[in-house]
Amino acid sequence: MATAAPLQATAAHNLSQSARTEAAYHANESADDTYIPRGDTVVTLNYFRPPEDGSVPFNFVEKQPEGQPQRNFGDFDVQVPITDIRGRESEYTLDKDAFAVVSGVPESAERDFVDDESIKKNYYPEVEKLLLDHVPGSNKIFLFDHTIRRSTPGAPRAPVTRVHIDQTKKSSTWRVNLHLPEEAEKLLQGRYRIINVWRPLNGPVQANPLGFASSSTLKDEDLIPIEHRYPHRTGETAGIRYNDSQKWHYLSGMKNDERLFLECFDSEASKDGSNVLGGRVPHTAFQDPRTPANAVGRESIEVRALVFGP
């Protein structure tokens, strides 16, 4: 059974409005306020801009020390084509693209998604089983945290609208040592990955969908490590330098019974001569220009997992 580190509590939330929205969508698909954009389009994405002085990029997770900025890097917008993979989900794999879709997932035993302890008790075992069943060769899972995102004003965590990758090789190795210290030496000799399991809570998603770029179209030089500074430690995420070779995708109208695997790191992908192109999927929430003005904002949960084997 997977275990997890203590988590910060999230704000209580009533999902009844979301349930009504989903019901209204099925009852009247032609209504303007329930329209869900589908198909390929062009969207604006927010990309990493390096520090002007050439210094190491950093971001303070909490309040920054006096005299320092919250972060020392910038961003800029780029218009990019994005492909709707609805109906073609099986064409994409973790080893090639670093993302994959699982459909028809049974309804979760966790109903409210407002209490961290309840989520860990009810939802984590389902995520662990899903990974073991759908990641070939996986034999050990450790779920180390989760984040709930809501588009409502004042929500503790909102959808992130900046192209990024949650982990790097350095931070992935650090997490194995942090969470599984007694087994780390042995586990690091085999294949280890970090995979985020993402799902909507109020699907079908109408606004703020998630975009993800195929790892096979990402160049090594496109990844820029960013120091993620906490009061007592420093982690590392990756900003993404824009490159027009990157191919972006999304899954239109993603439903509550669908899961998206986002592979942030794969130790096999870093080996010379490996046929594995995955292991690093840039992703971001984005605004679809076709979204109705009164669309319901997306609510979602992502669970982050260390995945070992084969």
Protein Blocks (a to p, Z undefined) as FASTA:
>chain_A
ZZdddddddddddfklmmmmmmmmmmmmmbmklcccedjdddddddddddfklpacdddf
bacdehiafbfcdcdddddddddfehilmmpcfklnopacdehiacdfblnlpafklmmm
mmmmmmmmmmmmmmghiabdcdfbdcdddfbehiabdcddbdcdfbdfklmmmmmmmmmm
mlmmmmmmmccddddddddfkbccfbhpacdddfklpcfklpccdddddfkbccdddddd
ddfkbccdddehiafkbccdddfbdfklmpghiabfghpacddddddfkbcfkbccdddd
ddddddedZZ
